[in-house]
């Protein structure tokens, strides 16, 4: 499977949806990972670490490519009260 991981674009968002260890795990199981250039920069994870883990260099990763995309979502603060 080919999985795309975009760079987060929200203000003050420094996380990345996958780490080099996660890339290594996926590629070790036969998957390919496309990670957008500088996706890990905000988290202090340079592209070189992802390349060493087996990801493919890609200037941009978009859902328009038809790839399954792994991305971050906002934390939900308003959960319904338990019954």
PyMOL commands that set and color helices and strands:
alter all, ss='L'
color gray80, all
select helices_A, chain A and resi 20-28+41-43+47-53+63-65
alter helices_A, ss='H'
color red, helices_A
select strands_A, chain A and resi 2-5+32-36+56-58+68-69
alter strands_A, ss='S'
color yellow, strands_A
deselect
rebuild
show_as cartoon
